[in-house]
Structure formats: structure tokens, C-alpha cells
Amino acid sequence: MELWTGVVEQYAEFADYARGDSPCFEAWARGVADDPEVVAWIATLPEIKQQPNLVFAAARWHGVAAPAAYAVLREALLADGAGEPGEPGDPGGIGPIRSTILARATQTNEVGRLATLVPAFAQLGGGVPLSLLEVGASAGLCLYPDRWSYAWSAGPAGSDVVEVGAPGAAGPLRAEVDGPVPFPTAPPAVAWRGGVDLNPLDVRDPDDTGWLETLVWPEHDDRRALLREAVGVAAADPPELVRGDLLEELPGLVERASEHGPVVVFHSAVIAYLEPDDRRRFAAMMRDLVAAGRCHWVSNEGRSVLPEVSATWPQEAPSGRFVLGVDGQAVAWTHGHGRSMTWLRG
């Protein structure tokens, strides 16, 4: 979904995105979009902080039950203060929900997306172990494709299942797929794993992992279970995560990663958080890095986020689906949480 729009438009679009996946979040988002008083409350936040995932997670962080009726969320937000700060060091009218919104970010570290990313990884590196470099890595949970098993369901009613993974691997991560998917025969080997994030989260910190759990949608118990398993995988061998602006840090990190093997820069539901001009800067930087042979690029973003990638396939991705790209070429449409994928190219 597009973050840099008005509050009403953003929440109406999020309601459509959540339809069929989270009845609670669909109802909350529609409730906000139709509620001028709550829209006004949210509109006083900085623009990047107005996003539904962040507002809803902050409310839940401070005890708002979910699933619950929209009225429960409404009451909590409107009781949280008008957002008028006092003197420096004095929160004034800023309540705990607003404070959390201002202090934290949406960092949904959805390990289930690996089920849609791994077929793209498998096309790269020529069988040599990869150096994986994640942009917007959060806690780095998606940097371990080699530690998971996978089960892809295809054919009529998912009757054909392709499974890969070593005995004892975590998972499996599952996705329903169609199209000419280039199924790997094994998970990709990884020589090095690292990432960059404005605010890296620590898988060994209960506060950070608690926030990650709060970002999981209310009805998604399966995703919560996978998150806990993924935290265990990463905590046993934490990745190298750099704090900083991806536009500044990425070229140097590519050089560093190249010491270990072919570099694959990847990201999933991250570039949407950049302002439009910075998105264009990022896409141009990645095209230059790929053209220079310094790395491969695997992108997984909403269809409007990287129009240069989306435009390489003649049909527009269905509403609510991400566009998976390899080196700037669209190769698949994917579910935002990795539940399904339609492969486009043979």
C-alpha cells in the first residue's frame, strides 16, 4: 500500500489490503477512514508515522485488545492526548500510544516471505554460496534461507507439493504457487549474511522481539509461531546488522559483502517507507550496482513502489500483491506475508 497519501486514503487502502486476511484490521481501518475525529488525531503525527500498521501496533502494545470492535481502538486513541508537547523533556499532552508511535517503526520481519524469495535466490550465484545483504533488515530474520525447509503447493487444489530442506531444519515455510516456478533442489548456501536498518532490532532483546510479535496481525497465530521459531534461529547465530541510512551505507556494504561470495542485495516491503524521490535514488543506485557487476538485486515491494520494476511485465499485479523482481525485472507476484506466489517468466 502507498504510505505517502492522506490519512483517509491510506486507511481505506489498508482496509482493502487486509480484507480476507484480518477482519479486525479491516474493520479498524474502515472505522478510521470514516471517523473525522480519529483522522484528525492521526493527521497530527509526522506523515511517515501515520501508517495503519504502526498506529494499530502501538495501541496493542499499550493494552488495546485485538481482535476487538473498532470502538475499543477509537476510545484508546482519543484518550491518549492531543499531541501537544510541553517543554523539552516534558511529554505534555503526548500519551503512551503516541509516544510509542513516535519512538518505534513498522519493522514486520516476516520470515514467511522466504518461501517466495528463495526461488529468486536460487537463480543467482551459479551454485556458489551467496553473500546476502538485506536492506531494511529489522532483526535480520530473513537472512537465514539456508536454515529453513520449504513446501510449495501447486497444481489443482495444491495437490503437487515440492519440498526441500535438510533434516532438522526449521519450518517448513509454505506457499501456494502457480506458474513456471524455478523450484530449487535445495535451499541456497550462504557464505555471509548482513543488513542495514535505521533501527536494527536485537533478536536477544525481549523488548525488541516483543515489538515484532505485536506487529503480527491479530488473527495470525501461525505467523506468530513462525516468528518465535525465526527468533530462535537468528539468536543462535546473530547476523551483522549496521545502523544507518540505506542510501548512504549500501555501496560500502556491497563491497564488504563481496569479500565472501556473490552479493545478493534484497528487500521486502521496505522501499515503500522511503519518500518518492529517495525511492528513485535507490532504484538508480541498484541499477548502477547491477550494471557494474557488483551485485544482484532481489526486490519484493508493492506494485506502485518501484514502477521501474513493475513496468517490465505487461500486466499489472493484482491488487494487494507485491512485485518480485530480479535485477530490475519482474518475475513474480507475491502475497505480502509470503503465503502465495504467481511466477511470471519461464
N, C-alpha and C positions, 0 to 999 in steps of 0.2 A: 504494500500500500504506500501511497505517497504521503510523506510526513510534512512537507513544506506547503501546506494548504491551510485554509481556515479551519477552525475547530469543528464546526458543523459538518463540513465536507469530510474531514478526516475521520470523524466518529461514524458517520454514515457509511463510509467506505469500509471501515474496520468491521462494522456490523455485517456487511455483505461477506467480508473475508472470513468471519467467524461462523457464518451460517453453516450448520451441519457438523461443525467441529466443537463448538462451545455454546450451548444455549444460554448460559449465564452471560458470557461476554457479548453475545449478540444482543441480548436484552439490555445489558448495561450500556452498550454503545448506542443503541437506538434511543434509549432513555436520555442519554446525554444530548444527542443530536436534537431532540425535541424539547429540551429544557433550557430556556434562555438564561435562567439564573445560574445553573451549573456551567453552561457555556461561558458565561461572563467570569465565573470563578477560574475556570481553566485558562481563559484568554489572558489573565494577568500573569501567567507563567511565561518564562522565556519560550520562544517558539519551539525549540528542539525538545523542550520538556513537556509539551502539551500532548504527547503521543499516548494513545489509549493503554498500551501495554504497561507503560511506566506509571501512569496515574492509577490504574487498577491494581498493579502490584504494590504500590506504596500504601494504598488503602488496606489491602490484605495484610501487609507487613504490620500494620497497626491494629489488627484485630477485626477488620470487616470480613464477615463470613462469606464464603463463596463455595458452591452456588448459593445465591440469595436473591431476593427481589431487588429491583433497581432502587426502590425507596430506601433500602439499607445503605447503599452506596451514597445516594443523594444526601441523606442526613449526615453521614460522616464527613463528606466534603464540605458542605455548607457550615458545619460546626467547627471547621478546622482553622478558622481565621481568615481575615480578608487579605492577608499577604502584605500588609504594610509594615516594613521593617522599622525597628527603633534605632537607637544609637548603635554604633559599632560594638559588636559583642552582645547586643541585646536583641533577642529574636522578635520582640514586639508582637505584632499580630500574626506571626508565622507559626502555624500549628505543626504538630509532628508529621502529618501526612505531607504537607507542603515542604517541610524541611527535608524529608526523605526524597521527594521528587527532585528537589534542587541538588541534593548531595549524591544521588545514585544515577544509574543509567540502565536502559534496557540492554541486557547482555545475555540474551537467551542462548545458552551454549548447547544447542540441540544436537546431541550425538547421533540421533536417528538420521540426520542428513547424510551421514557417511554412506548409507545404503544407496543414495543417489550420486554421491561424489566418487565412490570407488571405481565404477566403470569408466569414468573420465580419467582418474589417476592411472588406471591400468593401460591406457593408450600411450602413456608417456614414459620416457626414460629408457626405452629399449631393453627392459629386463634388468637394468641396473638399479640398485637401491636408491630411493629418492631422498632429496633434502626438501622437507615440507615446511613452507613458510606461510603462516596464516595471518591475514590482515584482519584486525578486529577479533583477536583470538579469545577474548574474555578469559576463561580459566584454561584454555587450550584443550578442551575435551575432544575436539575433532582432529587432534594431531596424532591419533593412535589408530589409524585404519588397519595397521598390521596386528593389532591386539584383539580384534573382533572377528566373529564369524558372521556370515550373511546368508539370508534366504530370500531369493527373489521369486515371486509368484507371477506366472504368465499363463497365457492360453485361456481357453474357456473356463470361466469361474475360478481362475487361478489354479488350474489342475496341474500345470507344469511348474515344478519348483526346482530352481538352481541353487545349490548350496555350496559354499566354500568356507574354509576356515580350519585352522589346526585344532586338534583335540585339546580341550581345556580353555579355548579362547572365550572371551566374554561374548555375550549375546545369546542367540543371533539377533542382528538388526534385520528387520523385514521391510520389504517394499513390494507393492503390486506394480508390475511393469508391463508395457507393451511397446511394440516397435522392435527394430533390429538392434537390441541392446548388445553391446560387445562385452558379454559376461567374462570376467577374469576367471582363470583357473585357480587362482589363489589370491589372497589379499596382497596389496603391494608391500614390498620390502622397504623399510625406512632406515636411511643412514643417519639422519639428523632431523630434529623437529624443533621448531621455534615459532615465535609470533610477535606481533606488535599490537598494542592496545593503549588507548588513552588512560585506561584504568584497569590494568591486569588484575584478575582475581586469583586468589591463592586457594588451591584445592585442599590445603591443610588447615584453612581458617574456617571454623564453623559459621562465622558471621557471613563470609562470602558465599559459602555453599548453601547457607540458609536463604540468602537472597536469590540464588539461582533457582532453588526449589519454589520460591514464591512467584517467580516469573513463569512457571509452568501453568498452563491454563487449568481452571478448577477441576474439570471432569477428566483430566488426562492422567489417570493413575499409572498407566503403562509408561508414559514419558517420565514420570517421577521416579519410577523404579529403574528405568534405564539411566537416568541422571545419577542416581546413587551408585549404580554399578560403574558408570563412567568416572565418577569422582574417585572411586577405589582404584581403577586402572591408572589414572593420571597421578594419584598420590604416591603410588609405588615407584614412579619414575618421572618426577615433575619436568615439564618442558622448559625451555629457555624463553621467557617472555620479557620483552622490552617495553617499558613505559614511554609513550611518545606519540607524536603525530605521524600517521602512516605516510603522508605526503613527504615528510622530511626524512623519516627513518628507513623507508623501504629500500632505496637503492643500496645503501650500505649493508643492510641485512641480506640482500640478494648476494652481494659479494662475499659476505661471511659464510652464507649457506653453501655457496658454490665450492667451498673447500672440501665438502663432504660427499657431493654427488650432484646429479642433475637437479636443478632447482625447480620446484613447482610452487608458485605463489597462488594461494587460493583464498576465497572468502565466500561467505554465505549470509545473506540478509545483513550486510554491514554497510555497503556503499550508500544505501538509502538514507543513512544518517548524516551524510555529507550534504552541504549546500550544493545546488546545481552547478555552480562554477567549479567547485572542488571535485565534483564527480567527473566533469570533463577533463580537469587536470589529471586526475587519477587514471582515467581511461587512456589519455595520451601518453602518460608515463609508462603504463603497462604495454601499450603497443610498441613503444620505443624499446623497452627491455626485451620483448619477444623478438622484434625485428633484429636486434643486435645479438640474438642467440644466448642471452644471459639467463633466461628462464622460460618456463612455460607458465600459462595463466589459466586457471580454472575459476570461473565466476559463477555464482548462483544467486541471482537477485530478481526482484520484481520486474515485470516486463517493461516498465517505464524508467527504470533506474539507470540502465546502461543501454540507451536506444541504439548505440553503435553496434552492440552485440545482437539485440533483438531483431534489428533490421536485416540481419544476414539470413533469416529464414522468411519465406514469403508469407506465411500465415502468422497471425498474431496469437500469442499464447492465450489460452483460456483465462478468464477472469479468476484471480486468486492464485494463479500458478506462477512459479519462478521460471526464469530462463537460465538454463545451464549452458555455459559457454566454455569452449576450449580454444585458447589462443585467439580469442575475439570472435569465434564462430559459434553460433547457437547449435547445440547438439541435442538438447532435450528440454522438455517442460517438466517441472518437478513440483511436488507438493511442498509447502513451506516447512513442514516438520519431517520431511523425508518419507512419508507414507506411500507415495506412489511416484511413478515416472513414466513419461512417454518419450521414447528415443526417436529422434527425427532423421538421422542420417545413417545410411548403410555403410 
